[in-house]
Amino acid sequence: MRLPKKKLQNKKKIVVFSLARSDFGILKGLIFELKKKLDLSLVVSGAHHSKIFGKTITEIKNEKLKFKKIYVDYEKSDTGKIFNKIIVNMYNFLIKEKFDYAIILGDRYEALATALACFFSSIKIIHIGGGSITIGSLDQIYRNCISQLSKIHFVETYLHKKQLSRLNITKNVFVTGSLSLDGLKKKKFINKVLFQKKLKINFIKDKKIFITTFHPDTTISVKDNIKNLLILIDFLKQLNENIVFTYPNADYGYKKYIKIINKLKKYKNFFIIKNLGQEMFFSALNFSNLLIGNSSSGVIEAPSFKIPVMNLGNRQKNRFTSNVVINSNFNIAEMKRKFRLLNSSSHKLKIKRSLNIYENNNAVKKAAKIIYQL
């Protein structure tokens, strides 16, 4: 005789939103953990559906997860129109459902649009990743707005918790560490040979491997961003190493930046990749020699791989970071000086001894335990 299944004690309905190319890799562990006990729904929107950005919805499909797709056309819309469409589409979806909580990660304009739709639908928001400071991006404003709209906050360090308190957010703030780094020491990464095989590329032998990403500073003009991108490219050409160059975010002017980056395909040592996904990106960090650019991954994830990081410009300026990250302006002479410092024996020793302030064991379990108790 089969015993009847026990009913879940927690009957609250929770929706998780994946809205940016990189956020699913961060949220994946938490999604699978929460699905064990809760009535959980996954909604996928944003640039996941875009061919320009590598159609990363495939990564989610490969996990055999059921999800609701809310499509937004990035190819024919600017950021303002995309923002508007997400609010309308999300609101129309949410008012038909009876969700109690919504989990939103990060600081993109897509996340703010979704947070507003949840707020107007009387859905309590659980925000992951508040309390950062990034003065070279409008994400700074989006992030703070999402935090103000939210009821529960999962932050990466006590520094982030302190920063939220400066915004008069002191209740229900929990330090979990970075979800993306959860269980990192137990993960297995593919080697350089398999990495090349999967991407159908061939690194030039006896040359180092550098990973680079350029995201626009959304507080300055497209013209100035193009100037910075060309400086970065000029510097990379002078290094004459294997360069894995990933696409920028879907920020204003992204098509112009992508067009410039794609021109690098004619060089044998440049490998242009739309999107790596977390597994491939972490594998690349594991065997590469340097990360250079202005992505948050250089601040949050790269230090756990003991890899030198040169953070450029203002996009991540003032973000809480480990002391192994070297900052530089978009200036060739300064970048050369900082590059020499990154490769000095003293800095390499510092990297070897360093701890990543974002890495905290069992981040997923800590977050899930709090959510179970809601």
C-alpha positions in Angstrom: 0.0 0.0 0.0 1.4 3.4 -1.0 1.4 6.1 1.5 -0.1 9.5 0.4 2.5 12.2 -0.3 2.8 14.8 2.5 1.5 18.2 1.6 4.1 21.0 1.5 4.0 23.1 4.7 4.9 26.2 2.7 2.2 26.8 0.2 3.4 30.2 -0.9 3.8 30.6 -4.6 7.1 32.0 -5.7 8.2 33.2 -9.2 11.9 33.5 -10.2 12.8 35.8 -13.1 15.8 35.3 -15.3 16.2 38.5 -17.3 19.9 38.8 -18.4 22.3 36.5 -20.2 24.4 35.8 -17.1 21.8 35.6 -14.3 20.5 32.1 -14.9 23.9 30.6 -14.1 23.8 32.5 -10.8 20.2 31.6 -10.0 20.3 28.0 -11.2 21.5 26.5 -7.9 18.8 28.3 -5.9 16.1 27.4 -8.4 16.8 23.7 -8.1 17.1 23.9 -4.3 13.7 25.7 -3.9 11.9 23.4 -6.3 12.5 20.6 -3.8 9.9 22.1 -1.4 8.1 25.0 -2.9 5.6 25.8 -5.6 8.1 27.6 -7.8 7.7 29.1 -11.3 10.4 30.3 -13.6 9.9 33.2 -16.0 12.5 33.9 -18.8 12.6 37.2 -20.6 15.1 39.9 -21.5 18.0 39.2 -23.9 17.8 35.4 -23.4 15.7 35.2 -26.6 17.9 37.4 -28.8 20.0 35.9 -31.6 22.4 38.8 -31.4 23.4 37.8 -27.8 23.6 34.1 -28.5 20.1 33.0 -27.7 21.0 32.0 -24.2 17.5 30.5 -23.6 19.1 27.3 -24.9 21.1 27.1 -21.7 17.9 27.0 -19.7 16.2 24.5 -22.0 19.2 22.2 -21.5 18.4 22.0 -17.8 15.0 20.5 -18.6 13.2 23.2 -16.6 9.7 24.3 -17.3 9.4 28.0 -17.7 7.1 30.8 -18.9 8.6 32.8 -21.9 7.9 36.5 -22.1 9.4 37.6 -25.4 10.9 41.1 -26.0 12.4 42.0 -29.4 15.9 43.5 -28.8 16.7 43.8 -32.5 14.1 46.4 -33.3 13.9 48.3 -30.0 16.0 50.7 -28.0 16.4 50.4 -24.2 13.5 52.7 -23.4 11.1 50.7 -25.5 12.4 47.5 -24.1 11.9 48.8 -20.6 8.3 49.8 -21.4 7.5 46.5 -23.1 8.8 44.4 -20.1 6.7 46.4 -17.6 3.5 45.9 -19.7 4.1 42.3 -20.6 5.2 41.3 -17.0 2.2 43.1 -15.5 -0.3 41.5 -17.8 1.2 38.1 -16.9 1.4 38.7 -13.1 -2.2 40.0 -12.7 -3.4 36.6 -13.9 -1.3 34.7 -11.4 -1.4 34.7 -7.6 2.3 34.8 -6.7 3.2 35.7 -3.1 6.9 36.4 -3.7 9.1 37.2 -6.7 12.9 36.6 -6.8 14.8 39.2 -8.9 18.6 39.3 -9.2 20.8 42.2 -10.0 20.6 45.7 -11.3 19.7 45.7 -15.0 17.0 48.0 -16.4 15.1 44.8 -17.3 15.2 43.8 -13.6 13.8 47.3 -12.6 11.0 47.0 -15.1 10.1 43.6 -13.7 10.3 44.9 -10.1 7.9 47.7 -10.9 5.4 45.2 -12.5 5.7 43.0 -9.3 5.2 46.1 -7.0 2.0 47.2 -8.9 0.8 43.6 -8.7 1.3 43.5 -4.9 3.9 40.8 -5.1 6.6 40.9 -2.4 10.1 41.1 -4.0 13.1 39.2 -2.8 16.1 41.1 -4.2 19.5 39.4 -4.7 22.6 41.6 -5.1 21.7 45.0 -3.6 24.1 47.3 -1.9 26.8 47.5 -4.6 28.2 50.8 -5.8 29.0 51.3 -9.5 29.2 55.0 -10.3 30.0 54.4 -14.0 26.6 52.9 -14.8 23.0 53.7 -14.6 22.7 50.2 -13.0 23.6 52.1 -9.8 20.3 53.8 -9.9 18.3 50.8 -11.1 19.8 48.7 -8.3 18.9 51.1 -5.6 15.4 51.5 -6.9 14.9 47.7 -6.9 16.2 47.6 -3.3 13.7 50.3 -2.3 10.8 48.3 -3.9 11.9 45.0 -2.2 10.8 43.4 1.1 13.7 40.9 1.5 17.4 41.4 0.6 20.1 38.8 0.0 23.5 40.6 -0.2 26.9 39.3 -0.9 29.0 40.8 2.0 28.5 42.9 5.2 29.8 45.9 3.2 26.8 45.6 1.0 24.5 45.3 4.0 26.1 48.5 5.4 25.5 50.3 2.1 21.8 49.3 2.2 21.5 50.8 5.6 22.7 54.1 4.2 19.5 53.9 2.0 17.5 53.4 5.2 17.0 49.7 4.3 17.7 47.8 7.6 15.0 45.1 7.8 15.2 41.6 6.3 18.8 42.1 5.0 20.7 38.8 5.0 24.3 38.2 4.1 24.6 35.1 2.0 27.7 35.5 -0.2 27.6 35.3 -3.9 25.3 32.6 -5.3 27.5 32.3 -8.4 30.4 31.1 -6.3 28.4 28.6 -4.2 30.1 25.2 -4.1 32.8 26.4 -6.4 35.5 24.1 -5.0 33.4 21.1 -5.8 32.7 22.1 -9.4 34.6 20.4 -12.3 35.7 22.5 -15.2 36.5 21.5 -18.7 40.1 21.8 -19.9 41.5 24.0 -22.6 41.4 21.3 -25.3 37.7 20.6 -24.8 36.9 24.3 -24.5 38.3 24.9 -27.9 36.5 21.9 -29.3 33.1 23.1 -28.0 33.6 26.6 -29.4 35.3 25.4 -32.6 38.3 27.6 -32.1 42.1 27.1 -32.1 44.3 29.0 -29.7 47.7 29.9 -31.0 50.2 27.7 -29.3 52.8 29.2 -26.8 50.7 32.3 -26.4 48.8 33.3 -23.2 45.0 33.4 -23.0 43.3 36.6 -21.9 39.6 37.0 -21.4 38.1 40.4 -22.1 34.6 42.0 -22.0 33.6 45.6 -22.8 30.4 46.9 -21.3 29.5 50.6 -22.0 29.6 53.2 -19.3 26.0 54.2 -19.4 26.6 57.6 -17.8 28.6 58.8 -20.9 27.9 59.2 -24.6 28.1 56.4 -27.2 30.9 58.4 -28.8 33.0 58.3 -25.7 32.3 54.6 -25.2 33.5 53.9 -28.7 36.7 55.8 -27.9 37.3 53.7 -24.8 36.5 50.5 -26.7 39.1 51.4 -29.4 41.7 52.1 -26.8 41.1 48.7 -25.3 41.4 47.0 -28.7 44.6 48.9 -29.4 46.1 47.7 -26.1 45.0 44.1 -26.7 46.6 44.2 -30.2 49.9 45.3 -28.6 49.8 42.4 -26.2 49.7 39.9 -29.1 48.2 37.0 -27.1 45.1 34.8 -27.5 42.1 37.1 -26.8 38.7 35.7 -25.9 36.4 38.7 -26.5 32.8 38.3 -25.3 29.8 40.6 -26.3 28.7 43.6 -24.3 25.4 43.9 -22.5 22.2 45.0 -24.2 22.8 48.6 -23.2 22.1 51.7 -25.3 24.4 51.7 -28.4 25.2 48.0 -28.1 24.9 47.4 -31.9 27.7 49.8 -32.6 30.0 48.2 -30.1 29.3 44.7 -31.4 30.0 45.9 -35.0 33.5 47.2 -33.9 34.2 44.0 -31.9 33.2 41.7 -34.8 35.8 43.4 -37.0 38.5 41.7 -34.9 37.5 38.3 -36.3 40.1 38.9 -39.1 42.9 38.5 -36.5 44.0 34.9 -35.8 44.5 35.6 -32.1 41.1 37.2 -31.5 38.1 34.9 -30.7 34.8 36.6 -30.6 32.2 34.8 -28.5 28.6 36.1 -28.0 28.1 34.4 -24.7 30.0 31.8 -22.8 27.5 30.8 -20.1 28.6 30.1 -16.5 30.2 26.7 -17.0 32.3 27.7 -20.0 33.2 31.1 -18.5 34.4 29.5 -15.2 36.3 27.0 -17.2 38.0 29.8 -19.1 38.9 31.6 -15.9 40.4 28.3 -14.6 43.0 28.1 -17.4 43.4 31.7 -18.5 46.2 34.1 -17.6 44.3 37.4 -17.3 40.9 38.9 -17.2 40.7 42.5 -18.6 37.7 44.7 -19.1 34.9 46.3 -17.0 32.6 43.4 -16.2 31.4 42.7 -12.7 32.8 39.2 -13.1 36.3 40.6 -12.8 35.4 41.9 -9.3 33.1 39.1 -8.1 34.1 35.8 -9.6 37.6 36.1 -11.0 39.5 36.5 -7.7 38.3 33.0 -6.7 40.3 31.6 -9.6 43.5 33.3 -8.5 43.7 35.1 -11.9 45.0 38.7 -12.4 42.3 41.2 -13.1 42.6 44.6 -14.8 39.4 46.6 -14.2 39.0 49.4 -16.7 37.2 52.8 -16.4 34.2 53.7 -14.3 31.7 51.0 -15.0 32.6 49.1 -11.8 34.2 52.0 -10.0 33.7 51.9 -6.2 32.3 48.4 -6.3 33.5 46.5 -3.2 36.4 44.4 -4.3 39.4 42.2 -3.3 42.8 43.9 -3.2 44.1 41.8 -6.1 42.0 43.7 -8.7 44.0 46.4 -10.3 42.1 49.4 -11.7 43.1 51.5 -14.7 41.6 54.3 -16.8 41.2 53.8 -20.6 44.7 55.1 -21.2 47.4 53.1 -23.0 50.3 54.3 -21.0 48.5 53.7 -17.7 47.2 50.3 -18.9 50.8 49.3 -19.7 52.0 50.3 -16.2 49.2 48.4 -14.6 49.8 45.4 -16.8 53.4 45.2 -15.6 52.2 45.5 -12.0 49.7 42.6 -12.6 52.5 40.4 -13.7 55.0 41.3 -11.0 56.1 38.6 -8.6 54.8 40.6 -5.6 51.3 40.9 -7.1 51.3 37.2 -8.1 52.1 36.4 -4.4 49.3 38.6 -3.3 46.9 36.8 -5.6 48.1 33.5 -4.3 47.4 34.5 -0.7 44.2 36.4 -1.3 40.7 35.5 -0.3 37.6 36.5 -2.3 35.3 38.6 -0.2 32.3 37.4 -2.2 32.9 33.7 -1.7 30.9 32.2 1.1 30.2 28.5 1.5 26.6 27.3 1.3 25.2 30.6 -0.1 22.3 28.7 -1.8 21.4 26.8 1.4 21.5 30.0 3.4 19.2 31.8 1.0 16.8 28.8 0.6 16.5 28.4 4.4 15.3 32.0 4.7 12.8 31.6 1.9 11.4 28.4 3.3 10.6 30.3 6.5 8.6 33.0 4.8 
